[in-house]
Amino acid sequence: MALVIEGEEHIAAPLQKVWEALNDPEVLKATIPGCQSLEMKSPTEMAATVVLKIGPIKATFNGEVTLKNLKPPHSYTIQGEGKGGIAGFAKGGADVTLTSDGPDATVLKYAAKADVGGKIAQLGSRLIESTSKKLAGQFFSKFGEKVGAA
């Protein structure tokens, strides 16, 4: 089951600061919903453990995250895949673009695609789509608050 999530976040921080935060595993760990661990394996690869609850199913996903199409400090593609045991799998990616909106403001736009399978996919597309949109919204708003406040 595939879905697309798009949105934008206005962040009260300069473009370079937002770019650096998007590449900082500590910032990402603190802002990704349910993230238990996130460690850099290389400048473009990370290993992550995330605990998510979708409807009645709570699962721990272990996965890999890769950064591609890097165009510092304006855009990149983040791709990830996680396995949640009997709960199933989730994989997807997001194209993230940053645009300066004055000296101390940045507009972050994202277009994410996700695909889930296994027991999670059996929950129904409405529940998965609404949960995915909620999680993406939580991440980007929390990210914006953290980077804008720092």
Rosetta constraint file for C-alpha pairs under 8 A:
AtomPair CA 1 CA 115 HARMONIC 5.38 0.50
AtomPair CA 1 CA 116 HARMONIC 5.59 0.50
AtomPair CA 1 CA 117 HARMONIC 6.70 0.50
AtomPair CA 1 CA 121 HARMONIC 6.50 0.50
AtomPair CA 1 CA 125 HARMONIC 7.40 0.50
AtomPair CA 2 CA 113 HARMONIC 7.04 0.50
AtomPair CA 2 CA 114 HARMONIC 5.55 0.50
AtomPair CA 2 CA 115 HARMONIC 4.31 0.50
AtomPair CA 2 CA 116 HARMONIC 6.79 0.50
AtomPair CA 3 CA 113 HARMONIC 5.70 0.50
AtomPair CA 3 CA 114 HARMONIC 5.42 0.50
AtomPair CA 3 CA 115 HARMONIC 6.54 0.50
AtomPair CA 3 CA 129 HARMONIC 6.79 0.50
AtomPair CA 4 CA 111 HARMONIC 7.10 0.50
AtomPair CA 4 CA 112 HARMONIC 5.61 0.50
AtomPair CA 4 CA 113 HARMONIC 4.53 0.50
AtomPair CA 4 CA 114 HARMONIC 6.53 0.50
AtomPair CA 5 CA 110 HARMONIC 7.96 0.50
AtomPair CA 5 CA 111 HARMONIC 5.84 0.50
AtomPair CA 5 CA 112 HARMONIC 5.01 0.50
AtomPair CA 5 CA 113 HARMONIC 6.36 0.50
AtomPair CA 5 CA 132 HARMONIC 7.81 0.50
AtomPair CA 5 CA 133 HARMONIC 6.25 0.50
AtomPair CA 5 CA 136 HARMONIC 7.77 0.50
AtomPair CA 6 CA 109 HARMONIC 7.66 0.50
AtomPair CA 6 CA 110 HARMONIC 5.56 0.50
AtomPair CA 6 CA 111 HARMONIC 4.38 0.50
AtomPair CA 6 CA 112 HARMONIC 6.11 0.50
AtomPair CA 7 CA 109 HARMONIC 5.88 0.50
AtomPair CA 7 CA 110 HARMONIC 5.54 0.50
AtomPair CA 7 CA 111 HARMONIC 6.77 0.50
AtomPair CA 7 CA 137 HARMONIC 8.00 0.50
AtomPair CA 8 CA 107 HARMONIC 6.85 0.50
AtomPair CA 8 CA 108 HARMONIC 5.43 0.50
AtomPair CA 8 CA 109 HARMONIC 4.18 0.50
AtomPair CA 8 CA 110 HARMONIC 6.10 0.50
AtomPair CA 9 CA 107 HARMONIC 5.87 0.50
AtomPair CA 9 CA 108 HARMONIC 5.16 0.50
AtomPair CA 9 CA 109 HARMONIC 6.48 0.50
AtomPair CA 9 CA 140 HARMONIC 6.58 0.50
AtomPair CA 9 CA 141 HARMONIC 6.73 0.50
AtomPair CA 9 CA 144 HARMONIC 6.85 0.50
AtomPair CA 10 CA 105 HARMONIC 7.17 0.50
AtomPair CA 10 CA 106 HARMONIC 5.96 0.50
AtomPair CA 10 CA 107 HARMONIC 4.67 0.50
AtomPair CA 10 CA 108 HARMONIC 6.33 0.50
AtomPair CA 10 CA 144 HARMONIC 7.11 0.50
AtomPair CA 11 CA 18 HARMONIC 7.94 0.50
AtomPair CA 11 CA 105 HARMONIC 5.69 0.50
AtomPair CA 11 CA 106 HARMONIC 5.20 0.50
AtomPair CA 11 CA 107 HARMONIC 6.21 0.50
AtomPair CA 11 CA 108 HARMONIC 7.34 0.50
AtomPair CA 11 CA 144 HARMONIC 5.07 0.50
AtomPair CA 11 CA 145 HARMONIC 7.33 0.50
AtomPair CA 11 CA 147 HARMONIC 7.32 0.50
AtomPair CA 11 CA 148 HARMONIC 5.66 0.50
AtomPair CA 12 CA 104 HARMONIC 5.93 0.50
AtomPair CA 12 CA 105 HARMONIC 4.51 0.50
AtomPair CA 12 CA 106 HARMONIC 6.50 0.50
AtomPair CA 12 CA 144 HARMONIC 7.56 0.50
AtomPair CA 12 CA 147 HARMONIC 7.69 0.50
AtomPair CA 12 CA 148 HARMONIC 4.59 0.50
AtomPair CA 12 CA 149 HARMONIC 7.76 0.50
AtomPair CA 13 CA 17 HARMONIC 6.45 0.50
AtomPair CA 13 CA 18 HARMONIC 6.54 0.50
AtomPair CA 13 CA 104 HARMONIC 4.74 0.50
AtomPair CA 13 CA 105 HARMONIC 4.75 0.50
AtomPair CA 13 CA 106 HARMONIC 6.15 0.50
AtomPair CA 13 CA 147 HARMONIC 6.74 0.50
AtomPair CA 13 CA 148 HARMONIC 5.11 0.50
AtomPair CA 14 CA 18 HARMONIC 6.48 0.50
AtomPair CA 14 CA 100 HARMONIC 7.13 0.50
AtomPair CA 14 CA 102 HARMONIC 7.93 0.50
AtomPair CA 14 CA 103 HARMONIC 5.90 0.50
AtomPair CA 14 CA 104 HARMONIC 4.37 0.50
AtomPair CA 14 CA 105 HARMONIC 5.23 0.50
AtomPair CA 14 CA 106 HARMONIC 5.98 0.50
AtomPair CA 15 CA 19 HARMONIC 6.20 0.50
AtomPair CA 15 CA 73 HARMONIC 7.15 0.50
AtomPair CA 15 CA 74 HARMONIC 7.95 0.50
AtomPair CA 15 CA 98 HARMONIC 6.83 0.50
AtomPair CA 15 CA 99 HARMONIC 6.98 0.50
AtomPair CA 15 CA 100 HARMONIC 5.64 0.50
AtomPair CA 15 CA 104 HARMONIC 7.62 0.50
AtomPair CA 15 CA 105 HARMONIC 6.95 0.50
AtomPair CA 15 CA 106 HARMONIC 5.38 0.50
AtomPair CA 16 CA 20 HARMONIC 6.20 0.50
AtomPair CA 16 CA 73 HARMONIC 6.12 0.50
AtomPair CA 17 CA 21 HARMONIC 6.24 0.50
AtomPair CA 17 CA 147 HARMONIC 7.64 0.50
AtomPair CA 18 CA 22 HARMONIC 6.23 0.50
AtomPair CA 18 CA 106 HARMONIC 7.45 0.50
AtomPair CA 18 CA 147 HARMONIC 6.60 0.50
AtomPair CA 19 CA 23 HARMONIC 6.61 0.50
AtomPair CA 19 CA 72 HARMONIC 7.32 0.50
AtomPair CA 19 CA 73 HARMONIC 5.48 0.50
AtomPair CA 19 CA 74 HARMONIC 7.37 0.50
AtomPair CA 19 CA 98 HARMONIC 7.71 0.50
AtomPair CA 20 CA 24 HARMONIC 6.25 0.50
AtomPair CA 21 CA 27 HARMONIC 6.05 0.50
AtomPair CA 21 CA 28 HARMONIC 7.53 0.50
AtomPair CA 21 CA 147 HARMONIC 6.90 0.50
AtomPair CA 22 CA 27 HARMONIC 7.43 0.50
AtomPair CA 22 CA 28 HARMONIC 6.84 0.50
AtomPair CA 23 CA 28 HARMONIC 7.75 0.50
AtomPair CA 24 CA 28 HARMONIC 6.28 0.50
AtomPair CA 25 CA 29 HARMONIC 5.86 0.50
AtomPair CA 25 CA 38 HARMONIC 6.18 0.50
AtomPair CA 25 CA 39 HARMONIC 6.37 0.50
AtomPair CA 25 CA 40 HARMONIC 6.80 0.50
AtomPair CA 26 CA 30 HARMONIC 6.22 0.50
AtomPair CA 26 CA 38 HARMONIC 7.63 0.50
AtomPair CA 27 CA 31 HARMONIC 6.30 0.50
AtomPair CA 27 CA 143 HARMONIC 7.60 0.50
AtomPair CA 27 CA 146 HARMONIC 7.88 0.50
AtomPair CA 28 CA 32 HARMONIC 5.83 0.50
AtomPair CA 28 CA 38 HARMONIC 7.81 0.50
AtomPair CA 28 CA 143 HARMONIC 7.60 0.50
AtomPair CA 29 CA 35 HARMONIC 5.74 0.50
AtomPair CA 29 CA 36 HARMONIC 7.36 0.50
AtomPair CA 29 CA 37 HARMONIC 6.55 0.50
AtomPair CA 29 CA 38 HARMONIC 5.79 0.50
AtomPair CA 30 CA 35 HARMONIC 7.40 0.50
AtomPair CA 31 CA 35 HARMONIC 7.89 0.50
AtomPair CA 31 CA 139 HARMONIC 5.51 0.50
AtomPair CA 31 CA 140 HARMONIC 7.83 0.50
AtomPair CA 31 CA 142 HARMONIC 5.64 0.50
AtomPair CA 31 CA 143 HARMONIC 5.47 0.50
AtomPair CA 31 CA 146 HARMONIC 7.93 0.50
AtomPair CA 32 CA 138 HARMONIC 7.96 0.50
AtomPair CA 32 CA 139 HARMONIC 5.25 0.50
AtomPair CA 33 CA 50 HARMONIC 7.72 0.50
AtomPair CA 33 CA 52 HARMONIC 7.78 0.50
AtomPair CA 33 CA 135 HARMONIC 6.53 0.50
AtomPair CA 33 CA 138 HARMONIC 7.04 0.50
AtomPair CA 33 CA 139 HARMONIC 6.24 0.50
AtomPair CA 34 CA 50 HARMONIC 5.20 0.50
AtomPair CA 34 CA 51 HARMONIC 4.85 0.50
AtomPair CA 34 CA 52 HARMONIC 5.86 0.50
AtomPair CA 35 CA 48 HARMONIC 7.36 0.50
AtomPair CA 35 CA 49 HARMONIC 6.04 0.50
AtomPair CA 35 CA 50 HARMONIC 4.26 0.50
AtomPair CA 35 CA 51 HARMONIC 6.38 0.50
AtomPair CA 36 CA 48 HARMONIC 7.54 0.50
AtomPair CA 36 CA 49 HARMONIC 5.37 0.50
AtomPair CA 36 CA 50 HARMONIC 5.44 0.50
AtomPair CA 36 CA 51 HARMONIC 6.99 0.50
AtomPair CA 37 CA 47 HARMONIC 7.87 0.50
AtomPair CA 37 CA 48 HARMONIC 5.46 0.50
AtomPair CA 37 CA 49 HARMONIC 5.18 0.50
AtomPair CA 37 CA 50 HARMONIC 7.16 0.50
AtomPair CA 38 CA 46 HARMONIC 6.54 0.50
AtomPair CA 38 CA 47 HARMONIC 5.65 0.50
AtomPair CA 38 CA 48 HARMONIC 4.44 0.50
AtomPair CA 38 CA 49 HARMONIC 6.66 0.50
AtomPair CA 39 CA 46 HARMONIC 5.39 0.50
AtomPair CA 39 CA 47 HARMONIC 5.44 0.50
AtomPair CA 39 CA 48 HARMONIC 6.68 0.50
AtomPair CA 40 CA 44 HARMONIC 7.80 0.50
AtomPair CA 40 CA 45 HARMONIC 6.04 0.50
AtomPair CA 40 CA 46 HARMONIC 4.41 0.50
AtomPair CA 40 CA 47 HARMONIC 6.62 0.50
AtomPair CA 41 CA 45 HARMONIC 5.33 0.50
AtomPair CA 41 CA 46 HARMONIC 5.19 0.50
AtomPair CA 41 CA 47 HARMONIC 6.83 0.50
AtomPair CA 42 CA 46 HARMONIC 6.96 0.50
AtomPair CA 44 CA 66 HARMONIC 5.60 0.50
AtomPair CA 44 CA 67 HARMONIC 4.89 0.50
AtomPair CA 44 CA 68 HARMONIC 7.27 0.50
AtomPair CA 45 CA 64 HARMONIC 7.19 0.50
AtomPair CA 45 CA 65 HARMONIC 5.72 0.50
AtomPair CA 45 CA 66 HARMONIC 4.59 0.50
AtomPair CA 45 CA 67 HARMONIC 6.45 0.50
AtomPair CA 46 CA 64 HARMONIC 5.83 0.50
AtomPair CA 46 CA 65 HARMONIC 5.00 0.50
AtomPair CA 46 CA 66 HARMONIC 6.42 0.50
AtomPair CA 47 CA 62 HARMONIC 7.67 0.50
AtomPair CA 47 CA 63 HARMONIC 5.92 0.50
AtomPair CA 47 CA 64 HARMONIC 4.69 0.50
AtomPair CA 47 CA 65 HARMONIC 6.16 0.50
AtomPair CA 48 CA 61 HARMONIC 7.99 0.50
AtomPair CA 48 CA 62 HARMONIC 5.90 0.50
AtomPair CA 48 CA 63 HARMONIC 5.34 0.50
AtomPair CA 48 CA 64 HARMONIC 6.07 0.50
AtomPair CA 48 CA 65 HARMONIC 7.14 0.50
AtomPair CA 49 CA 60 HARMONIC 6.86 0.50
AtomPair CA 49 CA 61 HARMONIC 5.62 0.50
AtomPair CA 49 CA 62 HARMONIC 4.60 0.50
AtomPair CA 49 CA 63 HARMONIC 6.44 0.50
AtomPair CA 50 CA 60 HARMONIC 5.70 0.50
AtomPair CA 50 CA 61 HARMONIC 5.19 0.50
AtomPair CA 50 CA 62 HARMONIC 6.64 0.50
AtomPair CA 51 CA 58 HARMONIC 7.12 0.50
AtomPair CA 51 CA 59 HARMONIC 5.69 0.50
AtomPair CA 51 CA 60 HARMONIC 4.31 0.50
AtomPair CA 51 CA 61 HARMONIC 6.15 0.50
AtomPair CA 52 CA 58 HARMONIC 5.61 0.50
AtomPair CA 52 CA 59 HARMONIC 5.58 0.50
AtomPair CA 52 CA 60 HARMONIC 6.47 0.50
AtomPair CA 52 CA 61 HARMONIC 7.72 0.50
AtomPair CA 53 CA 57 HARMONIC 5.59 0.50
AtomPair CA 53 CA 58 HARMONIC 4.10 0.50
AtomPair CA 53 CA 59 HARMONIC 6.44 0.50
AtomPair CA 54 CA 58 HARMONIC 6.33 0.50
AtomPair CA 54 CA 120 HARMONIC 7.41 0.50
AtomPair CA 54 CA 127 HARMONIC 7.62 0.50
AtomPair CA 54 CA 128 HARMONIC 7.00 0.50
AtomPair CA 54 CA 131 HARMONIC 6.64 0.50
AtomPair CA 55 CA 123 HARMONIC 7.47 0.50
AtomPair CA 55 CA 127 HARMONIC 7.10 0.50
AtomPair CA 57 CA 87 HARMONIC 7.21 0.50
AtomPair CA 57 CA 120 HARMONIC 7.20 0.50
AtomPair CA 58 CA 87 HARMONIC 7.93 0.50
AtomPair CA 59 CA 84 HARMONIC 5.71 0.50
AtomPair CA 59 CA 85 HARMONIC 7.77 0.50
AtomPair CA 59 CA 87 HARMONIC 6.24 0.50
AtomPair CA 60 CA 83 HARMONIC 7.98 0.50
AtomPair CA 60 CA 84 HARMONIC 5.40 0.50
AtomPair CA 60 CA 85 HARMONIC 7.87 0.50
AtomPair CA 61 CA 82 HARMONIC 5.17 0.50
AtomPair CA 61 CA 83 HARMONIC 5.07 0.50
AtomPair CA 61 CA 84 HARMONIC 4.34 0.50
AtomPair CA 61 CA 85 HARMONIC 7.68 0.50
AtomPair CA 61 CA 89 HARMONIC 7.70 0.50
AtomPair CA 62 CA 82 HARMONIC 5.14 0.50
AtomPair CA 62 CA 83 HARMONIC 5.57 0.50
AtomPair CA 62 CA 84 HARMONIC 6.71 0.50
AtomPair CA 63 CA 80 HARMONIC 6.90 0.50
AtomPair CA 63 CA 81 HARMONIC 5.34 0.50
AtomPair CA 63 CA 82 HARMONIC 3.93 0.50
AtomPair CA 63 CA 83 HARMONIC 6.31 0.50
AtomPair CA 64 CA 80 HARMONIC 5.51 0.50
AtomPair CA 64 CA 81 HARMONIC 5.70 0.50
AtomPair CA 64 CA 82 HARMONIC 6.66 0.50
AtomPair CA 65 CA 78 HARMONIC 6.94 0.50
AtomPair CA 65 CA 79 HARMONIC 5.61 0.50
AtomPair CA 65 CA 80 HARMONIC 4.23 0.50
AtomPair CA 65 CA 81 HARMONIC 6.79 0.50
AtomPair CA 66 CA 78 HARMONIC 5.79 0.50
AtomPair CA 66 CA 79 HARMONIC 5.22 0.50
AtomPair CA 66 CA 80 HARMONIC 6.22 0.50
AtomPair CA 67 CA 76 HARMONIC 6.75 0.50
AtomPair CA 67 CA 77 HARMONIC 5.76 0.50
AtomPair CA 67 CA 78 HARMONIC 4.63 0.50
AtomPair CA 67 CA 79 HARMONIC 6.42 0.50
AtomPair CA 68 CA 76 HARMONIC 5.98 0.50
AtomPair CA 68 CA 77 HARMONIC 5.03 0.50
AtomPair CA 68 CA 78 HARMONIC 6.25 0.50
AtomPair CA 68 CA 79 HARMONIC 7.65 0.50
AtomPair CA 69 CA 75 HARMONIC 7.64 0.50
AtomPair CA 69 CA 76 HARMONIC 5.19 0.50
AtomPair CA 69 CA 77 HARMONIC 5.74 0.50
AtomPair CA 70 CA 75 HARMONIC 6.15 0.50
AtomPair CA 70 CA 76 HARMONIC 4.50 0.50
AtomPair CA 70 CA 77 HARMONIC 7.01 0.50
AtomPair CA 71 CA 75 HARMONIC 5.14 0.50
AtomPair CA 71 CA 76 HARMONIC 6.06 0.50
AtomPair CA 72 CA 76 HARMONIC 7.70 0.50
AtomPair CA 73 CA 98 HARMONIC 7.42 0.50
AtomPair CA 74 CA 97 HARMONIC 5.67 0.50
AtomPair CA 74 CA 98 HARMONIC 4.90 0.50
AtomPair CA 74 CA 99 HARMONIC 6.76 0.50
AtomPair CA 75 CA 95 HARMONIC 7.37 0.50
AtomPair CA 75 CA 96 HARMONIC 5.46 0.50
AtomPair CA 75 CA 97 HARMONIC 4.29 0.50
AtomPair CA 75 CA 98 HARMONIC 6.04 0.50
AtomPair CA 76 CA 95 HARMONIC 6.02 0.50
AtomPair CA 76 CA 96 HARMONIC 5.53 0.50
AtomPair CA 76 CA 97 HARMONIC 6.77 0.50
AtomPair CA 77 CA 93 HARMONIC 6.81 0.50
AtomPair CA 77 CA 94 HARMONIC 5.57 0.50
AtomPair CA 77 CA 95 HARMONIC 4.44 0.50
AtomPair CA 77 CA 96 HARMONIC 6.09 0.50
AtomPair CA 78 CA 93 HARMONIC 5.28 0.50
AtomPair CA 78 CA 94 HARMONIC 5.34 0.50
AtomPair CA 78 CA 95 HARMONIC 6.58 0.50
AtomPair CA 78 CA 96 HARMONIC 7.69 0.50
AtomPair CA 79 CA 91 HARMONIC 7.67 0.50
AtomPair CA 79 CA 92 HARMONIC 5.73 0.50
AtomPair CA 79 CA 93 HARMONIC 3.97 0.50
AtomPair CA 79 CA 94 HARMONIC 6.55 0.50
AtomPair CA 80 CA 91 HARMONIC 5.59 0.50
AtomPair CA 80 CA 92 HARMONIC 5.61 0.50
AtomPair CA 80 CA 93 HARMONIC 6.03 0.50
AtomPair CA 81 CA 89 HARMONIC 7.52 0.50
AtomPair CA 81 CA 90 HARMONIC 5.84 0.50
AtomPair CA 81 CA 91 HARMONIC 4.05 0.50
AtomPair CA 81 CA 92 HARMONIC 6.46 0.50
AtomPair CA 82 CA 89 HARMONIC 5.73 0.50
AtomPair CA 82 CA 90 HARMONIC 5.36 0.50
AtomPair CA 82 CA 91 HARMONIC 6.14 0.50
AtomPair CA 83 CA 88 HARMONIC 6.28 0.50
AtomPair CA 83 CA 89 HARMONIC 4.48 0.50
AtomPair CA 83 CA 90 HARMONIC 6.58 0.50
AtomPair CA 84 CA 88 HARMONIC 5.19 0.50
AtomPair CA 84 CA 89 HARMONIC 5.52 0.50
AtomPair CA 84 CA 90 HARMONIC 7.90 0.50
AtomPair CA 85 CA 89 HARMONIC 7.56 0.50
AtomPair CA 86 CA 118 HARMONIC 7.24 0.50
AtomPair CA 86 CA 119 HARMONIC 6.99 0.50
AtomPair CA 87 CA 118 HARMONIC 6.01 0.50
AtomPair CA 87 CA 119 HARMONIC 4.96 0.50
AtomPair CA 87 CA 120 HARMONIC 5.80 0.50
AtomPair CA 88 CA 116 HARMONIC 7.30 0.50
AtomPair CA 88 CA 117 HARMONIC 5.39 0.50
AtomPair CA 88 CA 118 HARMONIC 3.94 0.50
AtomPair CA 88 CA 119 HARMONIC 5.56 0.50
AtomPair CA 88 CA 120 HARMONIC 6.01 0.50
AtomPair CA 88 CA 121 HARMONIC 7.79 0.50
AtomPair CA 89 CA 116 HARMONIC 5.60 0.50
AtomPair CA 89 CA 117 HARMONIC 5.35 0.50
AtomPair CA 89 CA 118 HARMONIC 6.40 0.50
AtomPair CA 89 CA 120 HARMONIC 7.81 0.50
AtomPair CA 90 CA 114 HARMONIC 7.05 0.50
AtomPair CA 90 CA 115 HARMONIC 5.74 0.50
AtomPair CA 90 CA 116 HARMONIC 4.40 0.50
AtomPair CA 90 CA 117 HARMONIC 6.62 0.50
AtomPair CA 91 CA 114 HARMONIC 5.72 0.50
AtomPair CA 91 CA 115 HARMONIC 5.35 0.50
AtomPair CA 91 CA 116 HARMONIC 6.47 0.50
AtomPair CA 92 CA 112 HARMONIC 7.25 0.50
AtomPair CA 92 CA 113 HARMONIC 5.34 0.50
AtomPair CA 92 CA 114 HARMONIC 4.09 0.50
AtomPair CA 92 CA 115 HARMONIC 5.92 0.50
AtomPair CA 93 CA 112 HARMONIC 5.55 0.50
AtomPair CA 93 CA 113 HARMONIC 5.52 0.50
AtomPair CA 93 CA 114 HARMONIC 6.53 0.50
AtomPair CA 94 CA 110 HARMONIC 6.28 0.50
AtomPair CA 94 CA 111 HARMONIC 5.37 0.50
AtomPair CA 94 CA 112 HARMONIC 3.91 0.50
AtomPair CA 94 CA 113 HARMONIC 6.24 0.50
AtomPair CA 95 CA 110 HARMONIC 5.57 0.50
AtomPair CA 95 CA 111 HARMONIC 5.33 0.50
AtomPair CA 95 CA 112 HARMONIC 6.37 0.50
AtomPair CA 96 CA 108 HARMONIC 6.88 0.50
AtomPair CA 96 CA 109 HARMONIC 5.76 0.50
AtomPair CA 96 CA 110 HARMONIC 4.59 0.50
AtomPair CA 96 CA 111 HARMONIC 6.82 0.50
AtomPair CA 97 CA 108 HARMONIC 5.75 0.50
AtomPair CA 97 CA 109 HARMONIC 5.29 0.50
AtomPair CA 97 CA 110 HARMONIC 6.51 0.50
AtomPair CA 98 CA 106 HARMONIC 6.50 0.50
AtomPair CA 98 CA 107 HARMONIC 5.68 0.50
AtomPair CA 98 CA 108 HARMONIC 4.69 0.50
AtomPair CA 98 CA 109 HARMONIC 6.53 0.50
AtomPair CA 99 CA 106 HARMONIC 5.63 0.50
AtomPair CA 99 CA 107 HARMONIC 5.16 0.50
AtomPair CA 99 CA 108 HARMONIC 6.63 0.50
AtomPair CA 100 CA 105 HARMONIC 6.23 0.50
AtomPair CA 100 CA 106 HARMONIC 4.62 0.50
AtomPair CA 100 CA 107 HARMONIC 6.36 0.50
AtomPair CA 101 CA 105 HARMONIC 4.97 0.50
AtomPair CA 101 CA 106 HARMONIC 5.06 0.50
AtomPair CA 101 CA 107 HARMONIC 6.40 0.50
AtomPair CA 102 CA 106 HARMONIC 7.41 0.50
AtomPair CA 116 CA 120 HARMONIC 6.86 0.50
AtomPair CA 116 CA 121 HARMONIC 5.73 0.50
AtomPair CA 117 CA 121 HARMONIC 4.83 0.50
AtomPair CA 117 CA 122 HARMONIC 7.92 0.50
AtomPair CA 118 CA 122 HARMONIC 6.97 0.50
AtomPair CA 119 CA 123 HARMONIC 7.12 0.50
AtomPair CA 120 CA 128 HARMONIC 7.89 0.50
AtomPair CA 121 CA 125 HARMONIC 7.38 0.50
AtomPair CA 121 CA 128 HARMONIC 7.58 0.50
AtomPair CA 123 CA 127 HARMONIC 6.69 0.50
AtomPair CA 123 CA 128 HARMONIC 7.04 0.50
AtomPair CA 124 CA 128 HARMONIC 6.41 0.50
AtomPair CA 125 CA 129 HARMONIC 5.77 0.50
AtomPair CA 126 CA 130 HARMONIC 6.02 0.50
AtomPair CA 127 CA 131 HARMONIC 6.00 0.50
AtomPair CA 128 CA 132 HARMONIC 5.91 0.50
AtomPair CA 129 CA 133 HARMONIC 6.11 0.50
AtomPair CA 130 CA 134 HARMONIC 6.09 0.50
AtomPair CA 131 CA 135 HARMONIC 6.10 0.50
AtomPair CA 132 CA 136 HARMONIC 6.10 0.50
AtomPair CA 133 CA 137 HARMONIC 5.99 0.50
AtomPair CA 134 CA 138 HARMONIC 6.07 0.50
AtomPair CA 135 CA 139 HARMONIC 6.14 0.50
AtomPair CA 136 CA 140 HARMONIC 6.23 0.50
AtomPair CA 137 CA 141 HARMONIC 5.99 0.50
AtomPair CA 138 CA 142 HARMONIC 5.85 0.50
AtomPair CA 139 CA 143 HARMONIC 5.85 0.50
AtomPair CA 140 CA 144 HARMONIC 5.97 0.50
AtomPair CA 141 CA 145 HARMONIC 6.15 0.50
AtomPair CA 142 CA 146 HARMONIC 6.10 0.50
AtomPair CA 143 CA 147 HARMONIC 6.07 0.50
AtomPair CA 144 CA 148 HARMONIC 5.71 0.50
AtomPair CA 145 CA 149 HARMONIC 5.84 0.50
AtomPair CA 146 CA 150 HARMONIC 6.12 0.50
